[in-house]
Amino acid sequence: MRRLALLIALALPLAAEARGLSGPETAALIADAMRQAGAPLPDMAPPLRALPDCETAPVVTALTPDWGRVALDCPGPQAWQRVFRTRSGAAAPVPRDPAEARPVATLPALALARPLPRGARIAAEDLSPTTRPAAADAGQALADPGHAIGRRLRQNLRAGQILLERHLEPALDVEPGDAVTIALATAGIEIIVTGTALGGGVAGDRIPVRPGPAGREVEALITGRGVVRVRPNMRRRTAVRQGIRRHSWSTQ
């Protein structure tokens, strides 16, 4: 029994020596080599597996100028090499001076000069030129006042808010209550009078209009912004719209 215990006691140092370097010991060996070379200390996790046996301490060699990759070489008859990443070159970059920050690309835009409620009609004095980031609300931000003036808001907007297409009601060539130019061509003569639109729409739509201050309601075709045309060959008919009986002309 004493002999067996002595053999076990003698074998323990040999087993400890044969196990090679552990993960933490490997990391410490690399850090010591980098410290002696004046390189930044590594930010590497200790290897999970121990190194193989080596009769002498492995030699640490830098594979990159910043010591981001190093090699451990074991000289001798049973030579081996292991390569490790130290993350020495992955240190956080030094923050730039704000004055050197890259400028953000901008595009022209329109902002409201004062708060407006839903349903308000945009006027020229309600708009103020400004800029917006080029990547913000692409295809929605308005820059041409002509695309906004005269249109109504879908929602309440605060002063300084960038005006977007989705904030506005669809642009109509004629809106109910607008003053319109009514054209009637007959026998080679074109008659132009002014009147009031009783409906709204875009070019190609037919709406009721009233010529003059007290003319009789007729149906006209919208041909452009604020312009309608009454066809001379429209035959008179009786039409009913929204429960109100009226007279108009129609080619149908």
N, C-alpha and C positions, 0 to 999 in steps of 0.2 A: 504493500500500500504506500509506504514512504517513497519507494522508487517511482511509482506511478505519479505521485504528486510532484516529485522533483522534475520528471519529464514534462509535465504540463506547465510548470513554472518556467522551465527553460524555453518552452515553445512559444509562450505569450509574447516576448519581445520580438521574436522572429515574425509572428503573425502581424504585429503592429507595424513592423518595418515593411512587410510585404504588401500592405494594403495601399501603398502609394499616398499621394496627397489628396486630402478631402476637398470638397467644394470650397469651403471658407478658406482653407490653406492656399488653394490655387488662386483665389481672388486676392488674398493678401500678398502672394508672391508677385502677381502682376502689378498690383498697386505700388509695391516697393520699387519695382523696376521703373515704373513711370515716374515716381517721385524722384528717384536718383537722376533721371533724364530731364527733369524739369517740366514734364508734361502735366496737363491738368489731371487731377485725380479721376479715376474712372467712375462711371455710374452703372456698373454692371452687377447683375445678380450672381451670386456664387453658383458655379456649375452644380447640377444635381448629382452627377456621378463623379466618383473619385478617379484620379488619373492612374494609369497603369504603373507597375513597379518601375523604378529608375534607380540605378546605383548612385547617381549624383543628382543634385538639384537641377531640374529642367532649366534651360536657358530661355529667357524672355527676349523676343525680337519684335520690333515694331514693323508692321507690314504697310502702314500708311503714315504720312508725315504727321498727322494729328493723333497718332496712336489709337485710332478708332478700331483697328484690327491688329491683333498681336498673335504671335506664334510661340508656343512652348515646345522646345525641342529637347528630347532626351538623348544625349550621346551614349555611345557604348555599343556593345554587340546586339542588344535588343532595342535598337533606336526606334523612336516614335515621335510623331509631331501632332499637336492639337492647335487649332486656330480658334480664337475667341474674339467676340465683339465687345469692346469696352464701353461704347456709347460716349467716348470722350469727345467726339465731334458733334454730338447731338445736344450740346448744351443750349439752353434757351438763348435766342438772339438778343443782342442788346437793343432796347427800344430806340426807335428813331426819334430824332428831334421833330416835334410837331411841324416845325417850319419846313422840314424836308419831306413831309407826308405827300403822297401822290394825290394830285387834285382830282376831285370827283367830276366826271363829265356831266354837264347840265344841258338842258334844252329850254327854249322859251315857253312860257305858259301864262295863263291868266288866273288871277286871284280876285276874290271879291273885295271891293273897297269898303263895304259895310255889310252888316248882317241882313239877310233877306229871308222872308218866310216862304213856305211852300205856296206855289201858285203865282208868285211875283214874276212880272215880266222883266227880263234883263234889259237895262239901258246902258249906254256907253259910259255914263258916269259911275256905274256900279262896278266897273272892271278896272283892274290895276295890273300892268305888266309885271311879270316876275320870272323866275327860273325854277326848274325842278330837276332832280336827278334823272339822268337819261334812262335808267332802268325802272323807274317808278311809273306805274299805271300806263304802260306802253299802249298806245292806240286809244287812250281814253282822255288824256289831258288836252284841253283846247288851248290853242295859241293865237288863233285868228279871231278878233272881235266880231267879224262878220258872221261867224258860225254860232255866236252866242246871243248877240243883240236881237231883241224881239222875241226870244223864246222864253217859255215859262219854266219855273223850277218844279221839280218833282218832290223836293224835300227842303226843310229848313237848312240854311248854310250860315256859318259864322264868318265874320270878317277875317280876311287873310287866307281863307280856305281855297286851295287850288280847284278850279272849275273843271269838272270831268263831264264827258258826254252823258254818262248815266245819271247825272244830276238834273238833266233837262228833259222836258217833254219833246217828242219828235218834232222836227222842224216842218211846219206846214206852209204851203205856198199861200193859202188863204185861211184865216181863222174867223170864226163867227164874230160878227160885229165889225170886221175890217171894212174900210172904204176900198172899193174895187173899181177898176176901169172895165166897163162893159162895152164890148164891141159887137156890132151887128152889121154884116155885109149883105146888101140886097141890091139887085139891079145894077151891079158894078159900083155901087156907092157904099162906103163904109161909114157907119154912124158910130160915134164914140160918145158915151155918156158915163157919168159916175153914178155909183150906187152903193148899196150896203150888202155885205155877205150875210146871209141868214144861216149859213152852215160853213163847215171848214173841210179842207182836204188838200191834196197835192195835185200836180198837173195830171190831167186825165180823169179826175173825179168830176162828177156833176153835182152841183149844189144849188139851192134856191138863193136868188138874189132879188133885191128890190131896186129898180132904177129910180134915181132922183130921190127927193125927200118923201114923196107920197105915191110912188109908182106902184103898179100891180106886180105882185110876186111872180117871177118867172124862173125857169130852170136854165142854168148855164153851165158850160164846160170850162173848167179851169185850164188855162193854157200857159200860165206862168205865175210868177209871184205877184199877187195883187191884180191879175188880169184874167178876165173870163170872157167867153164868147157865146152869144146866143145865135143859134142856127136859124136862117131865114125860112127853111123848109120844115121847121117843127110844126106839127099840127097840134092844135089845142086839145088838151085832155084834162080830165079831172083826176087828181092824185091825192092820196091820203098818206100823210107821214106823221107819226107820233100822235095820231088821233086828231090832227088838224086838217080840215078839208081846204084844198087850195087848187088854183088853176096853173097850168104850165104848158109848155110846148114840148113835143117829143117827136122824134123821127120814127119811133116804133109804132 
